[in-house]
């Protein structure tokens, strides 16, 4: 039985072409889709759960996700997270990429993903993916939305019969421990400004009907509670 070094390794292979295309091409391959991966191990479990049987394996598929959000939290408990990089020129046709360990170790070695890209400027930070020009196209659609939100929240915009409904989500204040739950930290409320690029004169919260919202210069200011949601409609 072979065991690998104790760190979580992700591999980034940057493919250098003699001539770059106008738009870089990238492939992001998760470990679950690799050929040759058989079995599984659980590095934080009992000794018999840590066995890799001399081959690459997944880290607790099916039940690890319920305990630590798909295995991502393992990085916070004594793991080192690194990238490796190799450059090559690919010829037309199938290509084979092999991963090998240079030494044995008492703990499993994890491979999270492989990134193949022709973008020479790509530098991975944690799990940052290579830039996709599809994102630029999608971002361009925002120019046609006459509502924008400023503030440390997630937000969605939907057209209504008489205006726009803005959904505000504040995940702050709700820590995700490895096990159990923690009380909401209500100090993590977030101030938000909703600004319209078209004339609006009224606003209301669909969830807090008793609260009066004031529109000033086509803008509405609200506060989203920690772990809370607000749906503000502007007209």
N, C-alpha and C positions, 0 to 999 in steps of 0.2 A: 504494500500500500504506500502510495506516495502522498506526502503532505507538503503544502507549499508555504512560502514565507508569509508572515503575519502582516499583511497590509491589503488594502482594497485597491486594486489596480484597474484603471481604465486606459484603453489604448487609443490614441489618435494617430491615424496614418494620413499624412498630408501628401497628396499625389501631385508632384510637380510636373507639369506638362511643358513641352518645349514652347508651346504657344497657348496662352490662356484664352479661353473663349470670353466673349463680352460679359457673360454672366457666369459666375462660378457654379459648379455643380457639386452637390454634396449628398452623401448617404449616411444615415444615422442608424446603426444596427444595435439593437438591444440584445443582451446575452440570451434572452429567451428564444431568439430566432437563429442562433448559431448552430450549424451542423456539428455533430460530435459531442454535444453537451448531453450527458446522461446522468440520471440520478440527481440527488440534491444533498446539501449539508446545511447545518445550522450552527454557525460559529459561536453563538451565544448560548447554545443548549448544553445538554449533558455530553460527556465524552463520546458516547457512541453516535451522537448526532453530528459530530464534527468530522467524521470520516469522509474522505473524498474518493476512496476506492481507486486511486491512481489516475484519475481523469478529471477534467473540468466538469463542474456541476452547478446547478442553480442553488441559490440560498433560500431554502425553505419555501418553495412555491406552494400556493394554496392556503397556507396558514400563517406564514410570516407577515403577510400583508395586514392581517387583522390585528397583529401585535405591534407592528412598528411602521405603518404606512408604506408597505411595499419594500421594506428593507432599508429605506433611506436613513432612518435614524441610527443605523449601526455606525454611521460615520461619527456620531457624537459620543460614542462610548469606547474610546481607546483605539480607534482605527485611524490609519494614515490614508489619505486619499491623494493619489498621484495620477499624472498622465505620462505616457511615453509617446514618442513621436518618431516616425520613420518616413523618409521621402523616397519615391520611386517613380518611374515612368511606366505606365501601363500600356500594353499593346491592345489592339482590338481583339475582342474575344473573352472567354472566361478567364478569371484570375483566381488564384488560391492564396489565402492568407493563413499562416500558421502561427499559433501562439505556443511558446514553450517556456518552461520555468528553468532557471539556471541552477537552482539549488533546492534542497528539501528543507522543510521547516516543521515545527510542531503544530502550526495552525494553518487553516485553509487560506488560499489566495483567491480573492474575488475579482472577477472581471465584470464590470457594469455595462460597458458599451464600447463600440468601435465606431469612430467617425472617419469617413473617407471623403476628402474634399480637395478641390483644385484651387481653393482660396488660400493664397500664401500668407494672407494677413490674419488668418484664423488663429486665435489663442484661447484655448479652453479655460474657463474659470468655473470650477466645480462641475456643473452639468450644462454649461452654456453651449448651445448648438451653433454650428456655422450659420452665417446670415443667409436667409432665404429671400430671394427677390419676390416670392409670393407674398411675403409680409409687406413689402412696399406697395404692392397692388392693393392689398386689403386696407393698409393705412390710408391710401389715397381716397377710399370711400368716405373717410371721416370728414373730408372737406365739404361734403354735401349735407352734413348734419349740423343744423344751426344751434346746437346746444353743446356746451363743454363744461367739464367739472374740474375744479382745482381742489386738492386736498388728498390726504393719504388714505384713500379708500378705493375699492373696486366699484365700477359703475357701468350701467347699461342704459341705453336710450331706446324708447319705443314711441312710434307715432300714435297719437290718439286722434279722435274725431275733431277735437278743437285745439290741440296743441301737442305737447310732448310729455311722456312719463319717464322720469329719471329714477332708476333704482340704484340705491347707494348701499354698499355692503362694507362693514368694518369688521374684519376678522381679528383685529388687535385685541389683546386682553384675554384671549382664550388659548393658553399654552397647551401643547399636545405632548404630555409625558409618555414614556414608553408604556406604562400601564396606568389604568384608572383615568380620572379626570381631575382638574384643578378648578377652584372657584374662579369666576370671571373677575378680572381686574378692571373695575369700573373707572379707574383713573385713565384708561386708554381711549376715552371718547375722542372723536375727531371732528374738528370744524371743517365745513365744506362750503364752497361757493359754487352755485349753479348759475352760469352766465349764458344768456341767449343772444344770438347774433341777429335775431329778428325781434320786433316789438312784442313784449309780453306785459300784461298788466295784473295778472292774478296768479296765485300759486296755492296749492293745498297738498297736504300729506294724506295719501289714501289710507294709511294705517293709523294716523293720529288725527282724526277728523276734528278734534276739539282745539288743536293748536292753530294759532293764527300766524300765517307766514306773510312777510312784507316783501314786495317787489320794489327795488330801487335801481334805477338805471338798467333795467332789463336783467337784474341779478337778484338771486335769492340766497340768503345765508342760513344754513342749518347746522345742527350738530348731530352726528351719528353716534349713538352709544356703543360702547365696547361690545363686540360680538353681536351687534344689532343690524337691522335692515330698515331703511326708509324708502318710501316710494313717493316722490314729489312730482306732482303734475303742474306744469306751467302752461299758461294760456296767453 
